[in-house]
Amino acid sequence: MAEAGERAWKEMTPAATQFEAAVKEINRAHGTILGANAQELAGLKELAQAYVTAADQFSSEEDRAKDDLYLQAQLVLETAEPAEL
């Protein structure tokens, strides 16, 4: 019985090692994606802020209330947060 368990363990070890390596690679890739998303979000928030600032300076309050892009930009500034692991 012990021999069968030992043999099964030896057969499972390479698969377990490959699985562990795959999990590490997935986690690394996920971290890279989250980092890229955070950078993209920062860029998006910067553009949204620029649009809101310009609209605040050059548009009436009435025009801004009807401006879908202005409203979306405000929403981005108020709610956009980077994803977490």
Stockholm file with secondary structure:
# STOCKHOLM 1.0

chainA/1-85         MAEAGERAWKEMTPAATQFEAAVKEINRAHGTILGANAQELAGLKELAQAYVTAADQFSSEEDRAKDDLYLQAQLVLETAEPAEL
#=GR chainA/1-85 SS CHHHHHHHHHHHHHHHHHHHHHHHHHHHHHHHHHHHHHHHHHHHHHHHHHHHHHHHHHSCHHHHHHCHHHHHHHHHHHHCCCCCC
#=GC SS_cons        CHHHHHHHHHHHHHHHHHHHHHHHHHHHHHHHHHHHHHHHHHHHHHHHHHHHHHHHHHSCHHHHHHCHHHHHHHHHHHHCCCCCC
//
